[in-house]
Amino acid sequence: MRYWGVLLVFLFGCNSKNTELPPADLIEKDLLIETIIDLEIMEAYYEQVHKRPKVYRKTLDSASNQILREKGLDKNQMESTLAYYSNTPDSLYQLYEAALDTINNMVNFNKNKNQ
């Protein structure tokens, strides 16, 4: 997911020790993983259909905000949560690994179902 991926590349440059207090609006891990999954799948769809980010960037931002709203979240809350977890890259890695494992399981399930 390029939109959030760029944010993560920037955030991974932060310290590896989390000395910050969690933000008051920290997203619970299970909800964060679920949100990452939805955002990743949506971005993959837009990338596959439109090919060029310039074509779908505004639509992607709008769709991302809609996903966040449906989950009772907002962009600032997502960014502050990712910034908090970026202070311990291992934690952020584990969150994304869980999300990507789930996506891979979904893909494999659909492949097996269609065979």
C-alpha positions as CSV (number, residue, x, y, z in Angstrom):
1,M,0.0,0.0,0.0
2,R,1.9,3.0,-1.2
3,Y,0.1,5.7,0.6
4,W,0.6,4.2,4.0
5,G,3.9,2.6,2.8
6,V,5.5,6.0,2.2
7,L,4.4,7.0,5.7
8,L,5.9,3.9,7.1
9,V,9.2,4.4,5.4
10,F,9.5,7.8,6.9
11,L,8.4,6.5,10.3
12,F,10.8,3.6,10.4
13,G,13.6,6.1,10.6
14,C,12.6,6.9,14.2
15,N,14.2,5.5,17.3
16,S,13.9,1.8,18.0
17,K,13.1,2.3,21.7
18,N,9.5,3.4,22.4
19,T,9.9,6.0,25.2
20,E,6.8,7.9,24.2
21,L,3.5,7.5,25.9
22,P,0.8,6.0,23.6
23,P,-1.5,8.6,22.2
24,A,-4.8,9.0,23.9
25,D,-6.6,7.8,20.7
26,L,-4.3,4.8,20.1
27,I,-6.0,2.2,17.9
28,E,-6.3,-1.2,19.5
29,K,-4.1,-3.7,17.7
30,D,-6.8,-6.0,16.3
31,L,-8.7,-3.1,14.9
32,L,-5.4,-1.6,13.5
33,I,-4.6,-4.9,11.8
34,E,-8.1,-5.1,10.4
35,T,-7.8,-1.6,9.1
36,I,-4.4,-2.2,7.5
37,I,-5.9,-5.2,5.7
38,D,-8.8,-3.2,4.3
39,L,-6.5,-0.4,3.2
40,E,-4.0,-2.7,1.6
41,I,-6.7,-4.6,-0.3
42,M,-8.3,-1.4,-1.5
43,E,-5.0,0.1,-2.6
44,A,-4.1,-3.1,-4.5
45,Y,-7.4,-2.9,-6.3
46,Y,-6.9,0.7,-7.3
47,E,-3.4,0.0,-8.4
48,Q,-4.5,-3.0,-10.5
49,V,-7.4,-1.1,-12.2
50,H,-5.7,2.3,-12.8
51,K,-2.0,1.4,-12.9
52,R,-0.8,4.9,-12.3
53,P,-1.0,6.5,-8.8
54,K,-1.5,10.0,-10.3
55,V,-4.8,8.7,-11.8
56,Y,-6.2,7.3,-8.5
57,R,-4.5,9.3,-5.7
58,K,-7.5,11.5,-4.9
59,T,-9.9,8.6,-5.1
60,L,-7.7,6.5,-3.0
61,D,-7.5,9.2,-0.3
62,S,-11.2,9.5,-0.3
63,A,-11.8,5.7,-0.1
64,S,-9.2,5.4,2.7
65,N,-11.0,8.1,4.7
66,Q,-14.3,6.2,4.1
67,I,-12.8,3.0,5.5
68,L,-11.5,4.8,8.5
69,R,-14.8,6.4,9.1
70,E,-16.6,3.1,8.8
71,K,-14.4,1.8,11.6
72,G,-14.9,4.9,13.8
73,L,-11.4,6.2,13.1
74,D,-9.9,9.2,11.3
75,K,-6.7,9.9,9.4
76,N,-5.0,11.7,12.3
77,Q,-5.7,8.8,14.7
78,M,-4.3,6.3,12.2
79,E,-1.2,8.5,11.7
80,S,-0.6,9.0,15.4
81,T,-1.0,5.2,16.0
82,L,1.5,4.4,13.3
83,A,3.9,7.0,14.5
84,Y,3.7,5.5,18.0
85,Y,4.3,2.0,16.8
86,S,7.1,3.2,14.5
87,N,9.1,4.0,17.6
88,T,9.4,0.2,18.1
89,P,9.9,-1.1,14.5
90,D,9.5,-4.7,15.7
91,S,6.0,-4.0,16.9
92,L,5.1,-2.2,13.7
93,Y,6.6,-5.1,11.7
94,Q,4.5,-7.6,13.6
95,L,1.3,-5.6,13.0
96,Y,2.0,-5.5,9.2
97,E,3.2,-9.1,9.2
98,A,-0.1,-10.2,10.8
99,A,-2.1,-8.1,8.2
100,L,-0.1,-9.5,5.3
101,D,-0.4,-13.1,6.6
102,T,-4.2,-12.6,6.7
103,I,-4.2,-11.2,3.2
104,N,-2.1,-14.1,1.9
105,N,-4.4,-16.6,3.6
106,M,-7.4,-15.0,1.9
107,V,-5.7,-15.2,-1.5
108,N,-4.7,-18.8,-1.0
109,F,-8.2,-19.7,0.2
110,N,-9.7,-18.1,-2.9
111,K,-7.2,-19.9,-5.1
112,N,-8.0,-23.2,-3.6
113,K,-11.8,-22.5,-3.8
114,N,-11.6,-21.8,-7.5
115,Q,-9.6,-24.9,-8.4
